Amino acid sequence: MRSGSPPLRQRFDLGAGWAAVRARLDQMEREQFASRLWRGDPTLWSADPNIQPGIRGALGWLHVAEKMEEALGDLVGFAAEARTAGIRHAVHMGMGGSSLAPLVLRRTFPPLPQGLPVTVLDTTDPATIAGVERAVPLAQTLFIVASKSGTTAEPAAFGEYFYAKLRALKGERAGEHFVAITDPGTPLVEEGRRRRYRRVFLNSPDIGGRYSALSYFGLVPAALQGVDVAGLLDRALRMMRACAADVPAQENPGVALGAAMGELARRGRDKVTLLVAAPVAALGMWLEQLMAESTGKAGTGLLPVADEPLGDPAVYGGDRLFAHIRVGQDDGALDGGVQRLREAGHPVVTIQMDDLLDLGGEFFRWEFATATAGAVLGINAFDQPNVQESKDNTNRLLDGVRKDGRLPEEPPALVEGPLRLYGDRTERTIAGSLRGWLAQGRPGDYVALMAYLTEEPATNEGLQSIRVRLRDGTRLATTLGYGPRYLHSTGQYHKGGPATGLFLLLTADDGEDVPVPGSPYTFGVFRRAQALGDLEALRRHGRRVIRIHLGRDVRQGLRDLERAVAAAP
């Protein structure tokens, strides 16, 4: 099956699953699904009259590309104004939906002569924060504080840290180096007025964070970077028209993709494994948040599996749906492996992008598809009921730091070299404990690595190596998320989705630390509190979780951990 005109084409090779998807699409056509979605009919997602107003107030993403097209002149003019004022770098500071689209665009588009280098800061890791401070010319840098609510703890802390640095350099003019992106009426609006920020961009309040890629949250940093924002919006508008209310369900790219994801998930294939071409590889982490936070609730959902290296068909269980995203005509690194998956009977959806600007269309396609899949699964795709729990635990732990001067730490259950293991079910060795933990896995489960570590190439390589060993040894899907980023992404699925996860939380000593201005703790303590708060939440939900502390030398700790994993088949 193919749907859409050439720039929007997608191919479905669903094998035995095609009949169920076809039946679902026929039903959607009879029930005028697309037309009802465009009308904002909340009954597609919930019959509860108390929930429906919230759904109606979360559908602004459907028309945001049209609104942002009207703001194009202002965006381009603002970017030019910043360069004329002597700005030579930009740092975008956010979490989750307010930072992932900027991160995708920064990693996708090459440095452009008409744009500024953009750094995206979305971690409380002190080494990363200190590294940003050393790497950018503070007196010539524009700092963007991005938060829909205006109260998100991480960007608020980042903003305070760098505002203090600029205040020391520029005094009362420090605000000229700051921009805010937020909803109307938030505390961040008042902060921007009080500190005389260069600009406060007010986003439409009817757009949730994970659906905000084509709003100011995604397009302000894109314009500063010199990305062709007009081109991105043009591709988004093309996809919007392809998904219009009068397009038959089978020919509607968003409806067809969402129906396939939702219907196959109902039949056990709930691990949407993203095989993304190298030029747009970063898109996977944006899709991860969109799907996991939108659908992982009420004990169900789609688990997005991003950046898992492609394996032999034999290492995959019967719970996978593969989504292959191509760019251009040559994708030799993935095409052969994807063809082997098809031949082995795994369902595959292939999406063809013509060039990098097609990201604008993909943002819209996948938002529409995810909303559709939520309707198929019978869940509200626009709330995140379990995200707050870990935040509350973190805040309580930090209140303890204010009172007692330290975080509470349970004693390790097992110490082996630099590794310390925390958990209830332990054996005499780390390898034996991992073996017992993995033995709890069942077909259809998944293994989640949650790393509160500095994100750098050597660490990522070590984690990916461990990840592949776990997948190949268990035939379970694997995910890898850096903390605290994943808390605003797959963290919702971990607690609200099905109880099918095996969770390995990794921490380490901080090589360097920096203070959080106005607080009696450092960013290192802040991040450790986030890790412990999520560990507590997972335990409260009865999840199968262990924590391993790697010590001071993260590379050595990962090597020791990989040896233990290798000894625990």
C-alpha positions in Angstrom: 0.0 0.0 0.0 1.2 3.5 -0.8 -0.4 6.7 0.2 0.2 10.4 -0.8 1.7 12.2 -3.7 5.4 11.6 -4.4 6.8 14.0 -1.7 4.5 12.4 0.9 4.8 8.7 -0.1 4.8 5.9 2.4 4.8 2.2 1.9 3.2 -0.5 4.1 4.6 -4.0 4.1 2.5 -5.4 7.0 2.1 -9.1 6.0 -0.6 -10.8 8.0 -1.3 -7.5 9.8 -2.6 -5.8 6.7 -6.1 -7.2 6.9 -6.7 -5.8 10.4 -5.3 -2.4 9.4 -7.4 -2.4 6.3 -10.5 -3.1 8.3 -9.6 -0.3 10.7 -9.2 2.2 7.9 -12.5 1.1 6.4 -14.1 1.7 9.8 -12.5 5.1 10.1 -13.7 6.1 6.6 -17.3 5.1 7.6 -17.0 7.1 10.8 -15.5 10.2 9.1 -12.5 10.0 11.4 -10.3 12.7 9.6 -13.2 15.1 9.4 -14.0 14.7 13.1 -10.3 15.2 14.0 -10.1 18.4 12.1 -13.3 19.6 13.8 -11.7 18.9 17.1 -14.1 16.2 18.2 -12.8 15.1 21.6 -14.9 12.0 21.7 -12.3 10.4 19.4 -10.1 10.1 22.5 -12.4 10.1 25.5 -16.1 9.8 26.4 -15.5 11.6 29.7 -17.0 15.1 29.7 -14.5 16.2 32.3 -11.6 15.3 30.1 -13.0 16.6 26.8 -12.4 20.4 27.4 -8.7 19.7 27.9 -8.6 17.8 24.6 -10.3 20.6 22.7 -7.7 23.0 24.2 -4.8 20.9 22.9 -5.4 20.8 19.2 -3.7 24.0 18.1 -1.0 22.1 16.4 -3.4 21.3 13.6 -3.2 24.9 12.3 0.1 26.2 13.7 2.0 26.0 10.4 -0.5 28.4 8.9 -0.2 30.8 11.8 3.6 30.6 11.8 3.7 31.3 8.1 2.2 34.7 9.0 5.0 35.2 11.6 7.8 34.4 9.1 8.8 38.0 8.5 9.1 38.6 12.3 11.2 35.5 12.8 13.6 36.3 10.0 13.8 39.9 11.1 14.5 38.9 14.7 17.4 36.7 13.7 18.9 39.5 11.6 18.5 41.9 14.5 20.4 39.6 16.8 23.3 39.3 14.4 23.3 43.1 13.9 23.5 43.5 17.7 26.7 41.5 17.8 25.2 38.1 18.8 27.5 35.4 17.6 26.1 32.3 19.3 22.8 31.1 20.8 22.0 28.6 23.6 18.5 27.1 23.6 17.6 26.0 27.2 14.6 23.7 27.6 13.4 20.2 28.4 11.3 17.7 26.5 8.9 19.3 24.0 10.5 22.7 24.3 14.0 21.4 23.3 13.8 18.3 21.3 12.7 19.9 17.9 15.5 22.5 18.2 18.0 19.6 19.0 16.8 17.7 15.9 17.2 20.8 13.7 20.6 21.7 15.1 21.9 18.1 14.5 20.3 17.8 11.1 21.2 21.1 9.3 24.8 21.9 8.7 26.3 25.2 9.9 25.0 27.9 7.7 26.9 31.1 6.9 23.8 33.3 7.4 23.0 31.7 10.8 24.4 31.5 14.3 25.8 28.3 15.9 23.1 27.0 18.3 23.8 24.9 21.3 20.8 23.1 22.9 21.1 22.6 26.7 18.6 20.1 28.0 20.4 18.3 30.8 21.2 19.1 34.5 24.6 17.3 34.0 27.1 19.7 35.6 29.9 18.8 33.2 27.7 19.7 30.2 26.7 23.0 31.7 30.3 23.9 32.6 31.3 22.8 29.1 28.7 25.2 27.5 30.0 28.0 29.6 33.5 27.4 28.5 32.6 26.9 24.8 30.5 30.0 24.1 31.5 33.6 24.1 29.2 34.7 26.9 29.3 38.4 26.0 28.1 37.6 22.5 25.6 34.8 23.2 21.8 34.9 23.2 20.3 32.6 25.8 16.8 31.2 25.1 14.7 30.1 28.1 12.0 27.9 26.7 9.1 26.6 28.9 5.4 26.2 28.1 4.4 26.6 31.7 7.1 29.1 32.5 7.9 27.1 35.6 9.8 24.0 34.3 12.6 23.5 36.9 15.5 22.7 34.5 15.3 25.7 32.1 14.6 27.9 35.1 17.8 26.8 36.7 19.8 27.1 33.4 18.4 30.6 33.0 19.4 31.7 36.5 22.9 30.3 36.1 23.6 32.1 32.9 21.8 35.3 33.8 24.1 35.5 36.9 27.1 35.2 34.5 25.8 37.9 32.2 24.9 40.2 35.0 28.5 40.0 36.2 29.6 41.0 32.6 26.9 43.4 31.5 25.2 44.6 34.6 21.7 46.0 34.0 22.0 45.2 30.3 22.2 41.4 30.9 18.6 41.0 29.8 19.6 41.9 26.2 21.2 38.5 26.0 18.0 36.6 26.9 14.9 35.5 25.1 11.9 33.7 26.5 9.5 31.3 24.7 6.4 30.5 26.8 2.6 30.6 27.0 0.8 33.9 27.7 0.5 34.8 31.4 3.3 32.5 32.8 5.8 33.6 35.4 8.4 33.6 32.6 6.6 36.4 30.9 6.9 38.5 34.0 10.5 37.6 34.4 11.2 38.7 30.8 9.5 42.0 31.5 11.3 42.6 34.8 14.7 41.7 33.4 14.1 43.5 30.1 14.7 40.4 28.0 15.5 41.1 24.3 12.2 39.4 23.4 9.4 37.3 24.8 7.7 35.0 22.3 4.2 34.1 23.3 3.2 30.6 22.0 -0.3 29.5 21.4 -1.5 28.0 24.7 -3.5 25.3 22.8 -0.4 23.5 21.8 1.2 20.8 24.1 4.9 20.7 24.3 5.5 17.6 22.3 3.3 18.9 19.5 5.1 22.2 19.4 7.9 21.6 16.8 6.3 23.9 14.2 5.6 26.7 16.7 7.9 29.3 18.2 9.5 26.6 20.3 11.0 25.0 17.2 11.2 27.9 14.8 12.8 30.7 16.9 16.1 28.7 17.3 15.8 27.4 13.7 15.6 31.0 12.4 18.6 32.0 14.5 20.5 29.0 13.1 19.7 30.1 9.6 17.5 27.2 8.7 15.1 27.8 5.8 12.0 28.2 8.0 9.8 29.1 5.1 10.8 25.9 3.4 10.1 23.9 6.6 6.6 25.4 6.9 5.9 24.9 3.2 6.6 21.2 3.6 4.5 21.1 6.7 1.6 22.7 4.8 1.9 20.2 2.0 1.6 17.4 4.5 -1.3 19.2 6.2 -3.2 19.3 3.0 -2.4 15.6 2.3 -4.0 14.8 5.7 -7.0 17.0 5.1 -10.5 16.1 6.2 -11.7 15.1 2.7 -8.8 12.7 1.9 -9.9 9.1 2.1 -8.5 7.2 5.1 -6.3 4.8 3.0 -4.8 7.8 1.1 -4.4 10.0 4.1 -0.7 9.7 5.3 -1.4 10.6 8.9 -4.5 8.5 9.3 -3.0 5.5 7.6 0.2 5.5 9.6 -1.6 6.1 12.9 -4.1 3.3 12.1 -1.3 0.9 11.4 0.6 1.8 14.6 -2.5 1.6 16.7 -4.1 -1.5 15.2 -0.8 -3.5 15.3 -0.2 -2.5 18.9 -3.6 -3.9 19.8 -2.3 -7.2 18.4 0.9 -7.2 20.3 3.2 -5.3 18.0 3.6 -2.3 20.2 7.4 -1.6 19.8 7.7 1.0 17.0 11.3 0.5 16.1 12.6 3.6 14.3 15.2 2.9 11.5 16.2 6.4 10.5 18.6 7.4 7.8 21.8 9.0 9.0 21.2 12.5 7.7 18.0 12.8 9.9 19.0 10.3 12.6 18.2 12.9 15.4 14.5 12.7 14.4 14.3 9.5 16.4 14.6 11.2 19.8 11.8 13.7 18.9 9.5 10.8 17.7 10.4 9.0 21.0 8.9 11.7 23.1 5.9 12.3 20.8 4.8 8.6 20.8 5.8 7.6 24.4 4.3 10.6 26.2 1.2 10.7 24.0 0.3 7.0 24.2 2.0 5.5 27.3 -0.8 5.6 29.8 -3.7 3.5 31.2 -1.5 0.4 30.9 -1.1 0.6 27.2 0.8 2.5 24.5 3.3 2.5 21.7 6.9 2.1 22.8 9.2 4.0 20.4 12.6 2.3 20.0 15.0 4.9 18.8 18.7 4.5 17.9 18.8 0.8 18.5 21.4 -0.6 16.0 19.8 -2.7 13.2 20.2 -6.4 13.9 19.6 -9.7 12.1 15.9 -10.5 11.9 16.4 -13.4 14.3 17.1 -11.1 17.2 13.7 -9.5 17.1 10.6 -10.9 18.8 7.0 -10.8 17.4 6.3 -7.4 19.1 7.9 -5.1 16.6 6.7 -2.7 13.9 9.5 -1.2 12.0 9.4 2.4 10.7 12.1 3.0 8.1 12.6 6.7 7.3 14.7 7.3 4.1 16.2 10.5 2.7 16.9 10.7 -1.1 17.5 7.6 -3.2 20.5 5.9 -1.5 20.2 4.4 1.9 22.5 1.5 1.5 23.3 1.4 5.3 19.7 0.4 6.1 18.0 -0.7 2.9 19.5 -4.2 2.8 18.7 -4.9 6.5 15.2 -3.6 6.1 14.6 -5.8 3.1 15.7 -8.8 5.2 13.2 -7.8 7.9 10.4 -7.8 5.3 11.5 -11.2 4.0 11.4 -12.6 7.5 7.8 -11.5 7.9 8.3 -8.4 10.1 5.9 -5.6 9.4 7.6 -2.5 8.0 6.4 1.0 7.2 8.8 2.9 4.8 8.6 6.7 4.6 10.5 8.6 1.9 11.9 12.0 2.4 13.3 13.9 -0.5 15.6 16.2 1.4 16.2 17.7 4.9 13.4 20.3 4.6 10.9 17.5 4.5 11.4 17.4 8.3 8.7 20.0 8.4 6.3 17.6 6.8 7.4 14.7 9.0 6.8 16.7 12.2 3.1 17.1 11.0 2.7 13.6 9.6 3.8 12.0 12.9 1.8 14.3 15.1 -1.3 13.5 13.1 -0.4 9.8 13.2 0.2 9.7 16.9 -3.1 11.4 17.6 -4.7 8.9 15.4 -3.0 5.9 17.1 -4.2 7.3 20.5 -7.7 7.2 19.2 -7.3 3.6 18.0 -5.9 2.6 21.4 -8.8 4.4 23.2 -6.6 6.9 25.2 -6.2 10.6 25.5 -3.1 11.5 23.4 -2.8 15.0 24.9 -2.1 14.5 28.6 0.8 13.1 30.6 -0.6 12.0 33.9 2.5 10.2 35.3 5.2 12.8 34.5 4.5 14.9 37.6 5.2 12.0 40.0 9.0 11.9 39.5 9.1 15.7 39.7 7.3 15.7 43.0 9.7 13.1 44.3 12.7 15.2 43.2 11.3 18.3 44.8 10.8 16.4 48.1 14.4 15.1 48.0 15.7 18.6 47.3 13.6 19.9 50.2 15.5 17.4 52.3 18.8 18.8 51.0 17.7 22.3 52.1 16.9 21.0 55.6 19.6 18.4 56.2 22.3 19.5 53.7 22.5 16.2 51.8 20.5 13.6 49.8 19.3 10.4 51.5 21.2 7.4 50.0 20.3 3.8 50.7 23.3 1.4 51.2 24.3 -0.6 48.2 23.1 -4.2 48.2 26.3 -5.3 46.4 29.8 -3.8 45.8 32.1 -5.2 43.1 35.1 -3.1 42.2 33.9 0.3 41.2 30.3 -0.9 40.7 27.7 -0.5 43.4 24.3 -2.2 42.9 21.1 -1.1 44.5 18.0 -3.4 44.5 16.1 -6.0 46.5 16.9 -9.1 44.4 20.7 -9.6 44.4 23.0 -12.5 44.0 26.7 -12.9 45.0 28.0 -11.1 42.0 26.9 -8.2 39.7 26.6 -10.7 36.8 24.5 -13.1 38.9 22.3 -10.2 39.9 21.8 -9.1 36.3 21.0 -12.7 35.4 18.3 -12.8 38.0 16.9 -9.5 36.9 16.9 -10.4 33.2 15.3 -13.8 34.1 12.1 -11.9 35.0 11.7 -10.9 31.4 9.0 -12.4 29.2 8.3 -12.2 25.4 6.9 -8.8 24.7 8.9 -7.1 27.5 11.6 -4.4 26.9 14.8 -3.4 28.6 15.3 0.3 29.4 18.7 1.8 30.1 18.4 5.2 31.9 21.7 6.9 32.1 22.4 9.9 34.4 25.8 10.3 32.7 27.5 13.0 30.6 26.4 12.5 27.0 29.6 12.1 25.0 30.7 9.8 22.2 32.7 7.3 24.3 29.9 7.0 26.8 27.3 6.6 24.1 29.4 3.9 22.4 29.7 2.0 25.7 26.0 2.2 26.4 25.1 1.1 22.9 27.4 -1.9 23.1 25.7 -3.0 26.4 22.3 -2.3 24.7 23.1 -4.6 21.8 24.3 -7.4 24.1 21.0 -7.2 26.1 18.9 -7.2 22.9 20.7 -10.1 21.2 20.8 -12.1 24.4 17.2 -11.7 25.3 15.4 -10.9 22.0 13.7 -8.0 24.0 13.4 -4.5 22.6 15.8 -2.0 24.2 15.7 1.7 24.8 18.4 4.1 25.9 17.6 7.5 27.5 19.8 10.1 29.2 18.5 11.5 32.4 16.8 13.8 33.0 15.9 14.1 29.3 14.0 10.8 29.3 11.8 11.9 32.2 10.1 14.3 29.8 9.9 11.6 27.1 9.7 7.9 27.8 9.4 8.5 31.5 5.6 8.8 31.0 5.5 5.4 29.3 7.7 3.8 32.0 5.1 4.5 34.7 1.8 4.8 32.8 2.3 2.2 30.0 2.1 -1.6 30.4 4.2 -3.1 33.1 6.5 -4.8 30.6 9.8 -2.9 31.3 13.0 -4.1 32.9 14.8 -0.9 34.1 18.5 -0.4 34.6 19.2 3.1 36.1 22.9 4.2 35.8 24.5 6.9 37.9 28.1 8.0 38.4 30.2 10.4 40.5 30.5 13.9 39.1 33.9 14.9 37.8 33.0 18.5 38.2 30.1 20.4 39.6 28.5 23.9 39.4 26.1 25.6 41.8 22.4 26.3 41.1 22.0 30.0 41.8 19.8 30.8 44.8 19.7 27.2 45.9 21.7 25.3 48.6 22.7 22.6 46.2 24.6 22.0 42.9 23.5 20.8 39.5 25.1 17.5 40.4 22.8 17.1 43.5 19.8 18.3 41.4 20.5 15.5 38.8 21.1 12.9 41.5 17.8 13.9 43.1 16.1 13.4 39.7 17.6 9.9 39.4 16.5 8.9 42.9 13.1 10.4 42.5 12.4 8.4 39.3 13.8 5.3 41.0 11.3 5.8 43.8 8.5 6.3 41.3 9.3 3.1 39.4 9.5 1.1 42.6 6.1 2.5 43.7 4.6 1.3 40.4 6.0 -2.2 41.0 8.4 -2.0 38.1 11.4 -4.3 37.8 14.2 -1.9 38.4 17.8 -2.0 39.6 20.3 0.8 39.9 24.1 0.5 39.3 26.5 3.2 40.2 29.5 3.3 38.0 31.9 5.2 40.2 34.2 8.1 39.1 35.7 6.6 36.0 32.6 6.2 33.8 34.4 4.5 30.9 35.9 1.9 33.2 32.6 1.4 34.9 30.8 0.8 31.6 33.5 -1.7 30.6 33.0 -3.6 33.9 29.2 -3.4 33.4 29.5 -4.8 29.9 31.6 -7.7 31.1 28.9 -8.5 33.7 26.2 -8.3 31.1 28.2 -10.7 28.9 28.4 -13.1 31.8 24.7 -12.9 32.4 23.1 -14.3 29.2 
